[in-house]
Amino acid sequence: MVWLGVLSAQTPDAVPAPSAQIDKPDPQIDKEVKRITAVYALVATHEADPVSADQAIYQGAIPGLLRKLDPHSVFFDPGQFEQLKQMERSTSKGFGTIVSLMPGRVIVLQTLPGTPSARSGMAPGDEILAVNNIRLDRLDLDQLTQFLGQAKQKPAQLYVRRPGAPGLLNLTLIPEEMQSKSVDRAFLLKPGIGYVRVVSWESQTGQQLRYAVEQLGGDKLKGLVIDLRNNPGGIVGAALEACAMFLAPGQTILSVRGRKTAPQEEKAPLGTKPYHFPLAVLVNEKSASASEIVAGALQDHDRATIVGDTSFGKGLVESVFPLSEKTGMALTTALYYTPSGRSIQKPFHGGDFELASTASHPNAQSEFKTDKGRTVRGGGGITPDIVADPAPMTRVSIALEASGSFVSFATEYTHNHKVEQNFEVTPEVLDQFQAYAADRRIQPGVAEWSENREFIENHLKAEILNQALGVEQGDKVEISYDPVVRKALEAVVGQ
């Protein structure tokens, strides 16, 4: 699912923009800059076609320079720099629509109250066929994601098909600034055991996380699962604030080392009152940067069991420097290390970057010890204590997902039935869905259907609740039956 109301930032994770100033260039740097301006002057004077300064400098010389350093140092043109500042403010432009994406298809699952999509009359079950006269049925999943992300930056004209309605609806949506929510799910997996999902690290994430924990029971909880899967990072200060909720005052959270950066340590502030209930933290290959700081700190201090797959391995300190003409630059200035001394950064492949040798050999050893003497490995990313993977896709589940059968059936079902909070997929509903799938030439044998029955029931229930009661209710179903979450639940109960 994609939330059209949330900015999908294309900028790297970064330390909150410091008030850093550019040092006065030394004579050697001044000499090299004069060389660049001389080349640009020749090009601007003699090139056959007129040369755009923005294209030559913003899109050419500066990105070319940074590209040789490492994959994450980047230049922001005025538009990109404004997006980064929006991320730090936890706001973004959007329509307030939650949709289900499939190749060539976009189905509305929920419209958030008071948002442009809700005011336009858009409703769950609507299918968006075209945006600004661009047909969506010709776009694959990646193209859809990119196109919809761009479309929500300015007024958009939508053609929408509503089940049971004649003709198409023509809606015009004007994007608005809206507060993004980085802790988007919080509920009890079982009595006394909470679950929270953190999808990004933004300025308000720490406050949102504490509020979610308190709503679930606070100190009275018997355990908590924190889901950081697919969380690409964000503002490091928010990660430090989260760690301080669970570590003893004075315990180290991370250390920073770099060529021009004085070694420093970040510790849990004195005087804080952390929670003491058992923890499990979920990570996967898309958990990066600030998420890895949290997982690494809690693992090194034996405060949480880490469950899932090895994380991404992005442990570079990126300082953001404001430049002239509303532009900016994120520059790698140091590396992050966990409390035991592990570098989070994974080695770069090949020797294409100036930082490659530093990132490839950040530690003198490959094994480290937690507070209780457990061995943890360095070399890039956070390796989980318990390896757990999502349920593998089968031939039947792939066919049902790819065809959009769950979403389409849920649209018809919710249109014809009133769905209550206690809804369950009865044998009658399952028979209806089996017939619905058969009409779409998905006809597995009895044995295959039986093997996939639990998956089908759970997924069908989630999609029906998505459209009838909102995606939070549907997510609860999917999360509760997630094999990785179940492993984490076992780990918390066993602590």
Secondary structure, DSSP 8 states (H G I E B T S, - for coil): -EETTS----S---------------HHHHHHHHHHHHHHHHHHHH-SS---HIIIIIIIIHHHHHHTT-SS-EEE-HHHHHHHHHHHTTEEEE--EEEEEETTEEEEEEE-TTSHHHHTT--TT-EEEEETTEEGGG--HHHHHHHHHHHTTS-EEEEEE-TT-SS-EEEEE--EEEE--SEEEEEEEETTEEEEEE--B-TTHHHHHHHHHHHHTGGG-SEEEEE-TT---B-HHHHHHHHHTTS-TT-EEEEEE-SSS--EEEE--TT-----S-EEEEE-TT--THHHHHHHHHHHTT-EEEEES------EEEEEEE-STT-EEEEEEEEEE-TTS-B-----SSS-STTHHHHHS--S-SEEE-TT--EEE-SSS---SEE-------HHHHHHHHHTHHHHHHHHHHHHS---TT----HHHHHHHHHHHHHTT----HHHHHHTHHHHHHHHHHHHHHHHH-HHHHHHHHHHT-HHHHHHHHHHHH-
